[in-house]
Amino acid sequence: MVVLGLGDVGAGSGRLPIQRNSLREQIAGALREELMAGRLPAGSNFTVKEIAELYGVSATPAREALVDLAAQGLLRAEHHRGFTVPELRWADFLEIFEARTLLTDSAFRQFAVRHAVPDPDRLGPLRRRAEAAARAVRAGNLDVMVGCDRRFWQGIAEFLENRRIAEYLDWLRVQSWMFAAPYLRSGGELAGLCWDRQPELVELIAAADLAGARRLLDDYNLFTVRLLARLTGESLDSVTVLGLLTAGAGERSTADPAPGR
């Protein structure tokens, strides 16, 4: 059996070592970040034994972690062949992107209608996550970027005060990175390539300008789908939510900043 990409995972790779507590969750988390960063490309295949040996654990937590990832659709269980990283195509990305866009648009509209005031205790940590995500984008470090991006958007989702929506959005984001990371890795220089306006979004939320935050989210989603269409050579004609996003962006006042990276 051939294992693709696993030589760079774990010990000696500069990543956090697996601790002895919560082995199941930590192994699943480590592998999830490998998948998000494109270090385990589509078609990579590995067994429970290989993962257990890689992280220096017994077969039980390794198996449990792999089964958990398979249940989430992030791996595919192969009879007598272990687990394989699935291939996500443009059509898969469009479904992920449409679900994420529609859900966040609706949630922020309702949040704005309720005139919800952000909890100031959450803003400090969220600002730090925003700055970390923006720095990673500007540095072009994809391995750091995926983790910072995920943690930032997890923090944003907390403001929706709906755990199920937050967990679903996180699941969609992991798959988005699984699709996007290989194209980003093969696309050359990454510094400044991705969206880096996370701090602006936090300040809009801090000011309780949730309508403005929703418009900036439209800018973010437009930027994302245009970037991926360019990198994959696909057409934007198949993006069913494009009209929703361009209409939202068009609602900006002339005082609003133009979309950036």
N, C-alpha and C positions, 0 to 999 in steps of 0.2 A: 504494500500500500504506500502511495506517495503522499507525503504531507507537504502542502504548498504554503510557504510564507511563515511557518511556525518557527523557523530558526531565529527569527528576530524577536520572538515573543519571550517574556519572562526574564530569567536571570541574565545579567549582562547587557540588557537592552536599555537601561536607564529608566525603566518603569518601576512603579511601586511593587515591592515584593508581596507575595501572598502571605497574609498573616494566618495564625492558627485559629482565630475565632471566625465564625460565620463562613466557613470554607466554601460552602455551596454558593452563597451570594457573592463572595469575593472572586471566585473563579468565573462565575457567570459575568460579573462586572468587568473583569479583566478581558475576557474574550469579547464582550460586547464592544469595548473600546477598540479592540483590534479590528473588529468588523466595521465599525464606524469610520476608522481611519484608513480603511482600504488595505490594511496589512495582511488580511486574510481574504484574498480575492475570490470571486465566484468560481466554484469548482473545487476549492480546497477541501480535502477530505481527511478526516482523522478519527481515531478510535478513542474509546474511554481510556484504554491503557496508555496511549500516547499523551493524552492530556494529563492523566494522573502523574506520569513520569515527568512531564514538563514542569509541573508546579510542585512536585515532590509531596504529593498527597496520596491517600488511598483511593481506590476505584470508586467508592461510594459517593463522596462529594463531587468527584469529577463527573460521574454519570448523572447525578442529580442536576448539576449545573447545565450539562449539555441537553438533558431532557427539558429543563426549564426554557432554554433558548429555542429549542425546537417547538415547544408549545406556543412560544411567542412568534413563530414564523421566521425567526432569524437564522435558524439552521434547519436542514432537512434530514430526518432520520432515514438511513438507508439500511434495508434488511441485510444483515451479515456484512455490511460495509462501513459501519460507524455513522458518522455525521458529515454532511456536506454543506458548504456555503451556497445558498441559492443564487441564481442569477436574476437580478432585477433589471427589467427593460424599461424603455421610455414609457410604455403604457402603464407599467406598475408605478413609476414615479408620478405620472399624471394623476392616477387615482389617489396616491398619498398626498400630493400637493393640493388637489381639489378638496379632499377631506379636511386637511389642515386649514386651508384658506377659509372655507365655509364655516368651520367651527370657530375659528378665532374671530372672524368678522361678526358672527352672530353674538358671541360671548361679549366682545367689547362694545357692541351696540347696546346690549342690555345693561352692561355695567355702566355705560354713560347715561342711559335713561334713568337708572336708579340714583344717579348723582353720588355714587359711592366715593368716599374719601379714603385715600390710601393710608394704610397703617404706617406711621412714621418709623416705627421700630424695624420695619422690613427694608426701608429705603437704603440704609447704610450698607448692609450686606449686598443688596442688589446693585448699588453703585459700584462696589468693588468687583462684582462679577462682570458688570458691563465694561469696566475699564480693562479687566483681564481679557475679555473676549475681543475687544477692539485692538488691544496690543498684539494679541496672537494673530489677528488678521493682518495688521500692518507689518508684522515680522514675517508673515508667510509660513509659519510653522504649523503644518497641518496636524501633526500629532498632538500638539498642544491645543490647537484651534477646536478640534472636535469636542474635547472635554469641556473647555471653557464655554463654547457655544451651548452645549447641552445644559450645563449648570445655569447659565444665564436665562435660558428660556424656561427652565424649570422654575426659576424664581419669578419670572413674569407670570407663569401659569398659576402660581399661588394666589395672585391677586384676584383670580376668577372665583376663588373660594368654592371650588367644586373639584373634589379629589378625583372623580371619575374622568372628568374632562381633562384634568392635568395629566393623569396617567396615560390617557389615550393620545394626547398631543405628544407626550414624551416618546411613546412607542412609534408614532409616525415620524418623529424627528430622527430616531435611531435608523429607521429604514431609509429616510432621505439621505443621510450621510453614507449609508452603505451603497446607495446608488451613485452619489455624487463623488465620493472620495477617489475612486479609480480614475475618473476623468480629470479631476483636479491634479492628481499626481502626475498624469501624463501630459498636462497642459503647459509645462514650463514654469516660469517664475510665478510664485503665489503671493508675494508680498503686495498687499493692497488690492488683491484681486476680488476678495469677497466683501460683503457688507460690513461696515464698521461704525454704524450710527447707534449702537446700543446705548451709549451714554445719553444721547438725545432722547431716546425713548423713555429712559428712566426719569429724566427731568420733566417730560410731559406728564407722566404718571404722577410724579411728585407734586406737580402743579394742578392735579385733578383735571387736566385737559385730556379727557379720555377720547373725545372726538378727534383731537389732534393726534393722540396715540394711535387710534385706529387708522388714520390716514397715513401715518408713518409706517404702520404695519403693511398697508397696501403697497407703499414704496418698496419695503423690504421684500415682499412676495413677488412683486414685479421684477425687481432686480434678480432674485433667485431664479425665477423661471427663464428669464432672458439669458442669464449666464449659462444655465444648464442646456438650453436649446442651442446656444452657440457652441459649447464644448462638445455636444453630442451630434451636431449637424442636423438636428430635428427642427421641424417647423412649429411656430407658435400657433398655427391654425388649429391645432388639436387641443389647445388649452381652453377648456370650456368656461373657466372662471375669469378669463382675461378681461372681458367686458366689465365685470364687477370690480376688478382691481383698477382698471384705467378710469372708471367712473369715480371711484373713491379718490384716486390721485388728483383727478380734475376738480374735486371739491376744495382743494387747498386754496387758501387765500393768497394773494400776491405777497403777503408778508411772510408766508411760510417758506422755509428753506427748500431749495430744490433737492431732488433725490441725489444722494451721494453714493459712495461705494457700499 
